[in-house]
Every structure is written in structure tokens, then in C-alpha cells.
Amino acid sequence: MGIFSRRQTTATLEPTPAGGVALDSALRGLTGQWTIDGPHSRVGFSVRHAMVTTVRGAFADYDSTLYFDGDQPSESRAEIVIRVASVDTGVEQRDAHLVGTDFFDARRYPEMVFRSTSTVHEGGETFRMAGDLTIRDVTRPVELQLDYLGSVVDPFGFERVGFDGTTTIDRTEWGLVYNQRLAAGGTMVSEKVRLQFDISAIRATAPAV
């Protein structure tokens, strides 16, 4: 996310109705439709392996629909559709195992989907987005912490905005139950998986009238 820098101007905070969290007036200008810029974003995960190290991976193929409302963050929404066969952990054999029947079973369940259900501004540059996560046709609620990184117009004239999003899930709740026990105790793959969304989004061009 190095293409973003935090805003250099002093933020102006304005009270929200009914005693809500104060909003940064700079967010108002970000209201609109956005699309994730895949080459400059990362939709990834990390998980403990063999109790002593962390394996990291990402998905390269996904579509997104993002709407941000800087006036009323509760009206913001997001949808990300991920093709699980695009998983990349840097090890071909491991990737093949992940897309097989022990884990994602990509032939039967080719997509993983997140659809937001609510957004709350928690103060400053932090938001909480609740939504439904579907994996292997199992849908369960999750909550993302979203941190606003800033906005910029790049040298090509595109208006960009950056967010970091994180949440931790128990993969077994979505039917991802495969594991192996270790002789000394514990398991080969942790049930807890940290999902990470490092998002660079470009403002969508308004359709021609």
C-alpha cells in the first residue's frame, strides 16, 4: 500500500446527528462507486502451520463492487467475489491441496463471497463493516475492521483510495475441517485464519448519459 500517504492537511471533524461519532469532512468527497485495483491490492490470508510458523497466501482473481458514503458511512457497502482456484501461497503442491476436496473443493465451490450488511464509523479513520462470508456454500457472519489510509490522484489521473481490512475466522465453521495431529500435540494447520484486505480502489467512471 505504499502508493498511499496519509493526508497532510489538518482534519476537520463535524458532529453527526443524534450524537454519533464525529466525521472527518475530507471523507465527504470520497462518496461514490469504487473498484478494487487488483495489481495494487492484496486479498490474502495467514494461518499458523505446525504450531511454529505462519503460512501466507493470496487470491489473484476476484471481482468487486464498493460504494463508500462519506456523509453517512452506514450507507457504505461492499461485495467481493473471489475465485478460490486463484489461491497462491508460493508453493505449487500446497496450492493444489488447498483447491482440492480437503479444503476449498474448487470444482464444486468455485467462488468465495463477502457481502456487507452494515458499516459503522468507529472514529477517526477506523470503520467496522459487518457482512456475510460464503465458503463452500456455507454462509456465516463476520466483522471486518477497516482502516482508511488516504486518497490521492495518481499520475495517470485516477482517483485512488486505500483501506486495510482484517478479520479472524474459525475455518471449521465453513466446513474447512481437514487437519493432521502432531506427535507432540497440537495440529498441523490452525483452525484460526486471519483474512487481510489491502485495498487500493479506483473511483468508477460515471456512465455516459
Secondary structure, DSSP 8 states (H G I E B T S, - for coil): -TT-----S---EE--GGG---EEGGGGGG-EEEEE-GGG-EEEEEEEETTTEEEEEEE--EEEEEEE-SS-GGG-EEEEEEEGGGEE-S-HHHHHHHHSTTTT-TTT--EEEEEEEEEEEEETTEEEEEEEEEETTEEEEEEEEEEEEEEEE-TTS-EEEEEEEEEEEEGGGGT-----B-TTSSBSEEEEEEEEEEEEEEE------
